[in-house]
Amino acid sequence: MLPFHQVVKDDFSAVNELIIKQLHSDVGLVENIGQYLVEAGGKRLRPLMVLLTANALSYPQTSGKTEHLDLAAIIEFIHTATLLHDDVVDMSNLRRGRPTANAQWGNAPSVLVGDFLYSRAFQMMVQIGNMDVMAILANTTNLISEGEVQQLVNAKNPDVTEANYLNVINKKTAILFAAACEVAAVLCGATAEQRQALRSYGHKVGIAFQLVDDALDYTGDAATLGKNVGDDLAEGKPTLPLIYAMRTGTPEQATLIANAIRGGDTSQLSALLEIVQATGAMDYTLDAAREQVRQAIAELQLLPDNNYTQAMQQVAEFSLARTY
């Protein structure tokens, strides 16, 4: 457990128990795949943001309620559903250092269990009964789907612009970070200014998280990442390191990258890694992430100064400093 999890350790344990409870199904395969995903662990940053936001605004301390735990589980179910579907679309066989669910059980069960998790999340939302929360999360899941489709359209297209790439990661990744913070703010009865600041904080952390994730695909190692280095390239994804390298490199370098994207070709990965470094594409990508983190931390000024907001700053910093 990372240090910033410690301040909500008890809540986190309660969320894990709730997740297991809500995975119950009369169909054994649903529970098997669900349990496999839970055991895979992960950083759980999105549900963590729900818990930290709610505690920063004193929700459980003053209300005596536990609906923030339900929201954290809901956010995790939505995220896990997207991962199940992503791995099928991307034909991935490794995640968090273990075979993906589709590698273990096949594509059809993975898609259908993803659908189960989405629908279970919405069942839990109905139990909370807050229309603002439902509106935020309904809109969020719709935009995530749009982002996934746009990413599919962009695959193997070296002409994707930086603006188009940023639009995809806004929908595909940042929007759920933003929603995690905003629904907790709504639950706590936060002011309009706090709600907007928290949504912005989550959004910026999410953008930074994805920028670093895309950089790690060209700088990390498989053992640390829990996935294969060069996976994005193998899927023909034009991410920011490659977009910038094509824009600023020599015509020969740009052609090499463009051909690799078109073919999903990792045979010249070492040469591409050299180009990414030589053009300053890695520095450019990480500088963009640093700016997002700086802005995210600034948004926390509207919150009370306590252990939870300090942990939220640490989460932002972790999104930049992480190696996995």
C-alpha positions as CSV (number, residue, x, y, z in Angstrom):
1,M,0.0,0.0,0.0
2,L,1.4,3.4,-1.0
3,P,1.9,6.0,1.7
4,F,-1.1,8.2,0.6
5,H,-3.4,5.2,1.0
6,Q,-2.6,5.0,4.7
7,V,-4.7,8.0,5.7
8,V,-7.8,6.2,4.5
9,K,-6.6,2.7,5.2
10,D,-9.8,1.6,7.0
11,D,-12.0,3.0,4.3
12,F,-9.9,1.3,1.7
13,S,-10.3,-2.1,3.5
14,A,-14.1,-1.5,3.6
15,V,-14.2,-0.7,-0.1
16,N,-12.3,-3.9,-0.9
17,E,-14.9,-5.9,1.2
18,L,-17.7,-4.1,-0.6
19,I,-16.2,-4.8,-4.0
20,I,-16.1,-8.6,-3.2
21,K,-19.7,-8.5,-1.9
22,Q,-21.0,-6.7,-5.0
23,L,-19.2,-9.1,-7.3
24,H,-21.6,-11.8,-6.2
25,S,-23.4,-13.5,-9.0
26,D,-25.3,-16.8,-9.5
27,V,-23.1,-17.3,-12.5
28,G,-19.8,-18.7,-11.4
29,L,-17.7,-17.4,-14.3
30,V,-18.7,-13.8,-13.3
31,E,-17.3,-14.3,-9.8
32,N,-14.2,-16.1,-11.1
33,I,-13.2,-13.3,-13.4
34,G,-14.2,-10.6,-10.9
35,Q,-12.2,-12.2,-8.2
36,Y,-9.2,-12.6,-10.6
37,L,-9.3,-8.8,-11.3
38,V,-9.6,-7.9,-7.6
39,E,-6.6,-10.1,-6.8
40,A,-4.6,-8.4,-9.5
41,G,-4.6,-5.3,-7.2
42,G,-3.4,-2.2,-9.0
43,K,-2.9,1.3,-7.6
44,R,-6.7,1.9,-7.2
45,L,-6.1,5.7,-7.6
46,R,-9.6,6.4,-8.8
47,P,-11.5,5.0,-5.8
48,L,-8.7,6.5,-3.6
49,M,-9.6,9.9,-4.9
50,V,-13.2,9.4,-3.9
51,L,-12.1,8.5,-0.3
52,L,-9.6,11.3,0.0
53,T,-12.0,13.9,-1.3
54,A,-14.8,12.8,1.0
55,N,-12.6,12.7,4.0
56,A,-10.9,16.1,3.1
57,L,-14.4,17.6,3.2
58,S,-15.3,15.7,6.5
59,Y,-18.1,13.7,5.0
60,P,-17.8,10.5,7.0
61,Q,-16.8,12.3,10.2
62,T,-19.8,14.7,10.2
63,S,-22.5,12.7,8.5
64,G,-21.8,9.2,9.9
65,K,-22.7,7.8,6.5
66,T,-20.8,5.4,4.3
67,E,-22.0,6.3,0.8
68,H,-18.5,7.4,-0.1
69,L,-17.5,3.8,0.1
70,D,-20.2,2.9,-2.4
71,L,-19.0,5.6,-4.7
72,A,-15.4,4.4,-4.5
73,A,-16.5,0.8,-5.4
74,I,-18.7,2.2,-8.3
75,I,-15.7,4.1,-9.7
76,E,-13.5,1.0,-9.5
77,F,-16.2,-1.1,-11.2
78,I,-16.4,1.4,-14.1
79,H,-12.6,1.5,-14.4
80,T,-12.3,-2.3,-14.3
81,A,-15.0,-2.7,-17.0
82,T,-13.1,-0.3,-19.3
83,L,-9.9,-2.4,-18.7
84,L,-11.7,-5.6,-19.6
85,H,-13.0,-4.1,-22.8
86,D,-9.7,-2.4,-23.6
87,D,-7.7,-5.6,-23.3
88,V,-10.1,-7.3,-25.8
89,V,-9.9,-4.4,-28.3
90,D,-6.1,-4.1,-28.0
91,M,-5.7,-7.9,-27.9
92,S,-3.5,-7.5,-24.8
93,N,-2.2,-10.5,-23.0
94,L,-0.5,-9.0,-20.1
95,R,-1.6,-6.5,-17.4
96,R,-0.2,-5.8,-14.0
97,G,2.3,-8.6,-14.6
98,R,-0.4,-11.2,-15.1
99,P,-2.3,-12.7,-18.1
100,T,-5.3,-10.5,-18.9
101,A,-8.8,-11.9,-18.4
102,N,-9.2,-12.3,-22.2
103,A,-5.9,-14.3,-22.3
104,Q,-7.3,-16.5,-19.5
105,W,-10.9,-17.0,-20.4
106,G,-11.3,-15.6,-23.9
107,N,-12.8,-12.4,-25.4
108,A,-16.5,-13.1,-25.0
109,P,-16.4,-13.7,-21.2
110,S,-14.3,-10.6,-20.8
111,V,-16.7,-8.4,-22.7
112,L,-19.7,-9.8,-20.9
113,V,-18.2,-9.5,-17.4
114,G,-17.2,-5.9,-18.3
115,D,-20.9,-5.3,-19.1
116,F,-21.8,-6.9,-15.7
117,L,-19.5,-4.5,-13.9
118,Y,-21.0,-1.5,-15.7
119,S,-24.5,-2.5,-14.9
120,R,-23.7,-3.4,-11.2
121,A,-22.1,0.1,-10.9
122,F,-25.4,1.7,-12.0
123,Q,-27.4,-0.5,-9.7
124,M,-25.3,0.8,-6.8
125,M,-25.8,4.4,-8.1
126,V,-29.6,3.9,-7.9
127,Q,-29.2,2.8,-4.3
128,I,-27.5,6.1,-3.5
129,G,-30.3,7.9,-5.2
130,N,-28.5,11.2,-6.0
131,M,-29.4,12.5,-9.5
132,D,-26.3,14.7,-9.7
133,V,-24.1,11.7,-9.0
134,M,-25.9,9.6,-11.6
135,A,-25.7,12.4,-14.2
136,I,-22.0,12.8,-13.7
137,L,-21.2,9.1,-14.0
138,A,-23.6,8.5,-16.9
139,N,-22.0,11.3,-18.8
140,T,-18.5,10.0,-17.8
141,T,-19.1,6.4,-19.0
142,N,-20.5,7.8,-22.3
143,L,-17.4,9.9,-22.9
144,I,-15.1,7.1,-22.0
145,S,-16.7,5.0,-24.7
146,E,-16.3,7.9,-27.2
147,G,-12.6,8.2,-26.3
148,E,-12.1,4.4,-26.8
149,V,-13.8,4.6,-30.2
150,Q,-11.7,7.6,-31.2
151,Q,-8.5,5.9,-30.1
152,L,-9.5,2.9,-32.3
153,V,-10.0,5.3,-35.2
154,N,-6.6,6.9,-34.5
155,A,-4.8,3.5,-34.5
156,K,-2.1,3.1,-37.2
157,N,-2.6,6.7,-38.2
158,P,0.6,8.7,-38.0
159,D,-1.2,12.0,-38.9
160,V,-3.0,12.2,-35.6
161,T,-2.3,15.7,-34.1
162,E,-1.4,16.5,-30.5
163,A,-4.8,18.2,-30.0
164,N,-6.5,15.0,-31.2
165,Y,-4.4,12.9,-28.9
166,L,-5.1,15.1,-25.9
167,N,-8.8,14.9,-26.7
168,V,-8.6,11.1,-26.6
169,I,-6.8,10.9,-23.2
170,N,-9.2,13.5,-21.8
171,K,-12.1,11.2,-22.5
172,K,-10.4,7.9,-22.1
173,T,-8.5,8.5,-18.8
174,A,-8.9,12.0,-17.3
175,I,-12.6,12.1,-17.2
176,L,-12.9,9.2,-14.7
177,F,-10.3,10.8,-12.4
178,A,-12.3,14.1,-12.6
179,A,-15.6,12.3,-11.9
180,A,-14.2,10.4,-8.9
181,C,-13.4,13.7,-7.2
182,E,-16.6,15.5,-8.3
183,V,-19.1,12.9,-7.2
184,A,-17.4,12.8,-3.8
185,A,-17.7,16.6,-3.7
186,V,-21.4,16.4,-4.6
187,L,-22.0,13.8,-1.8
188,C,-20.3,16.1,0.7
189,G,-22.4,19.1,-0.3
190,A,-19.3,21.0,-1.4
191,T,-19.6,24.6,-2.7
192,A,-19.8,25.1,-6.4
193,E,-16.2,26.5,-6.3
194,Q,-14.9,23.5,-4.4
195,R,-16.8,21.1,-6.8
196,Q,-15.2,22.7,-9.8
197,A,-11.8,22.8,-8.3
198,L,-11.9,19.2,-7.3
199,R,-13.1,18.2,-10.8
200,S,-10.3,20.2,-12.3
201,Y,-7.8,18.6,-9.9
202,G,-8.9,15.1,-10.8
203,H,-8.8,15.9,-14.5
204,K,-5.3,17.3,-14.4
205,V,-4.0,14.4,-12.4
206,G,-5.6,12.1,-14.9
207,I,-4.0,13.8,-17.9
208,A,-0.6,13.7,-16.1
209,F,-1.1,10.0,-15.3
210,Q,-1.8,9.2,-18.9
211,L,1.1,11.3,-20.2
212,V,3.5,9.5,-17.9
213,D,1.9,6.1,-18.9
214,D,2.6,6.9,-22.5
215,A,6.2,7.9,-21.8
216,L,6.8,4.8,-19.8
217,D,5.9,2.7,-22.8
218,Y,9.2,3.9,-24.3
219,T,11.4,4.2,-21.1
220,G,10.2,1.5,-18.7
221,D,10.8,-2.2,-18.5
222,A,8.3,-5.0,-18.6
223,A,9.0,-6.4,-15.1
224,T,8.3,-3.0,-13.5
225,L,5.5,-1.9,-15.8
226,G,3.6,-5.2,-15.6
227,K,3.1,-5.0,-19.4
228,N,5.3,-5.3,-22.4
229,V,7.4,-2.3,-23.4
230,G,6.4,-1.1,-26.8
231,D,2.8,-2.3,-26.5
232,D,1.4,1.0,-27.6
233,L,3.5,0.9,-30.8
234,A,2.5,-2.7,-31.4
235,E,-1.1,-1.5,-31.3
236,G,-0.3,1.4,-33.7
237,K,-1.1,4.0,-31.1
238,P,0.3,7.5,-32.0
239,T,1.0,8.8,-28.5
240,L,2.6,12.1,-27.6
241,P,6.3,10.9,-27.5
242,L,5.9,9.7,-31.1
243,I,3.8,12.7,-32.3
244,Y,6.4,15.2,-31.0
245,A,9.3,13.2,-32.4
246,M,7.7,13.1,-35.8
247,R,7.1,16.8,-35.6
248,T,10.6,17.8,-34.6
249,G,12.8,15.0,-36.0
250,T,14.5,14.8,-39.4
251,P,12.4,13.6,-42.4
252,E,14.1,10.2,-42.1
253,Q,13.2,9.9,-38.4
254,A,9.6,11.0,-39.0
255,T,9.3,8.4,-41.9
256,L,10.7,5.6,-39.7
257,I,8.2,6.4,-36.9
258,A,5.2,6.9,-39.3
259,N,5.9,3.5,-40.9
260,A,6.2,1.8,-37.5
261,I,2.8,3.3,-36.5
262,R,1.1,2.3,-39.7
263,G,2.3,-1.3,-39.4
264,G,2.2,-1.6,-35.6
265,D,5.9,-2.6,-36.1
266,T,8.1,-3.0,-33.1
267,S,11.0,-4.6,-35.0
268,Q,12.9,-1.3,-34.9
269,L,11.9,-0.4,-31.3
270,S,15.5,0.4,-30.2
271,A,16.0,2.8,-33.1
272,L,12.7,4.5,-32.2
273,L,13.7,4.8,-28.6
274,E,16.8,6.6,-29.7
275,I,14.8,9.0,-31.8
276,V,12.4,9.7,-29.0
277,Q,15.3,10.6,-26.7
278,A,17.3,12.5,-29.3
279,T,14.4,14.8,-30.3
280,G,13.6,15.6,-26.7
281,A,10.1,14.0,-27.1
282,M,10.4,12.4,-23.7
283,D,11.3,15.7,-22.0
284,Y,8.4,17.4,-23.8
285,T,5.9,14.7,-22.7
286,L,7.1,14.8,-19.1
287,D,7.2,18.6,-19.0
288,A,3.6,18.6,-20.1
289,A,2.8,16.2,-17.2
290,R,4.7,18.3,-14.7
291,E,2.6,21.4,-15.7
292,Q,-0.6,19.4,-15.2
293,V,0.5,18.3,-11.8
294,R,1.5,21.9,-10.8
295,Q,-2.0,23.1,-11.8
296,A,-3.7,20.2,-10.1
297,I,-2.0,21.0,-6.8
298,A,-3.0,24.6,-7.1
299,E,-6.7,23.6,-7.2
300,L,-6.4,22.1,-3.7
301,Q,-6.2,25.6,-2.2
302,L,-10.0,25.8,-1.8
303,L,-10.0,22.7,0.4
304,P,-9.3,22.6,4.2
305,D,-5.7,21.9,5.0
306,N,-5.6,18.5,6.5
307,N,-4.0,15.1,6.1
308,Y,-6.3,14.2,3.3
309,T,-5.6,17.2,1.1
310,Q,-1.9,16.6,1.8
311,A,-2.4,13.0,0.6
312,M,-4.1,14.4,-2.5
313,Q,-1.1,16.5,-3.3
314,Q,1.0,13.3,-2.9
315,V,-1.2,11.5,-5.4
316,A,-0.6,14.2,-7.9
317,E,3.1,14.0,-7.4
318,F,3.0,10.2,-7.6
319,S,1.3,10.4,-11.0
320,L,4.4,12.2,-12.3
321,A,7.2,10.3,-10.4
322,R,5.8,6.7,-10.8
323,T,7.7,4.1,-12.8
324,Y,4.8,1.7,-13.2
